[in-house]
Amino acid sequence: MADLTGVTWRKSSRSQGANNCVEVAVTTNTIGVRDTKDRAAGYFTATGSQWSAFLDAVKTSRFD
């Protein structure tokens, strides 16, 4: 897993400050995702192409 120490984590402005969503960090080679309810639990990482494939699957309801 990539070391994301010191990266900037972002979450949607639509969350309105709530802690019930995910945060995303983007580096040159890695996308990191973590849960705002338990940031200490860690994060998972994906390459840019893996992240794009995941987002495409979400947008086309393949996980419903």
C-alpha positions as CSV (number, residue, x, y, z in Angstrom):
1,M,0.0,0.0,0.0
2,A,1.3,3.5,-0.8
3,D,2.3,5.8,2.0
4,L,-0.1,8.7,2.0
5,T,1.5,10.5,5.0
6,G,1.2,14.3,4.6
7,V,-1.2,14.3,1.6
8,T,-4.3,16.5,1.5
9,W,-7.5,14.5,2.1
10,R,-10.7,16.0,0.5
11,K,-14.4,15.2,0.9
12,S,-17.4,16.5,-0.9
13,S,-18.6,20.0,0.0
14,R,-22.1,18.4,-0.2
15,S,-21.4,16.6,3.0
16,Q,-21.9,19.9,4.8
17,G,-19.2,19.1,7.4
18,A,-20.8,15.8,8.5
19,N,-18.5,12.8,9.3
20,N,-20.5,10.2,7.4
21,C,-18.8,10.1,4.1
22,V,-15.4,9.2,2.5
23,E,-12.3,11.3,1.9
24,V,-10.1,11.0,-1.2
25,A,-6.4,11.8,-1.5
26,V,-4.8,12.1,-4.9
27,T,-1.1,11.7,-5.7
28,T,0.8,11.3,-8.9
29,N,0.4,7.5,-8.9
30,T,-2.2,6.7,-6.3
31,I,-5.8,7.4,-5.2
32,G,-6.4,6.9,-1.5
33,V,-9.9,6.5,0.1
34,R,-10.8,6.5,3.8
35,D,-13.9,6.7,6.0
36,T,-14.4,10.0,7.8
37,K,-16.0,8.2,10.8
38,D,-12.8,6.3,11.5
39,R,-9.8,7.9,9.9
40,A,-7.4,5.9,12.1
41,A,-8.7,2.7,10.6
42,G,-6.6,3.3,7.6
43,Y,-7.3,3.7,3.9
44,F,-7.3,1.7,0.7
45,T,-5.5,2.7,-2.5
46,A,-6.0,2.3,-6.2
47,T,-4.3,3.3,-9.4
48,G,-5.9,6.0,-11.5
49,S,-7.2,3.4,-14.0
50,Q,-8.6,1.2,-11.1
51,W,-10.3,4.3,-9.6
52,S,-11.8,5.3,-13.0
53,A,-13.2,1.7,-13.4
54,F,-14.7,1.8,-9.9
55,L,-16.4,5.2,-10.6
56,D,-17.7,4.0,-13.9
57,A,-19.2,0.9,-12.2
58,V,-20.9,3.1,-9.5
59,K,-22.3,5.5,-12.1
60,T,-23.8,2.7,-14.1
61,S,-25.4,1.0,-11.0
62,R,-23.3,-2.2,-11.3
63,F,-23.2,-2.4,-7.5
64,D,-27.0,-2.1,-6.9
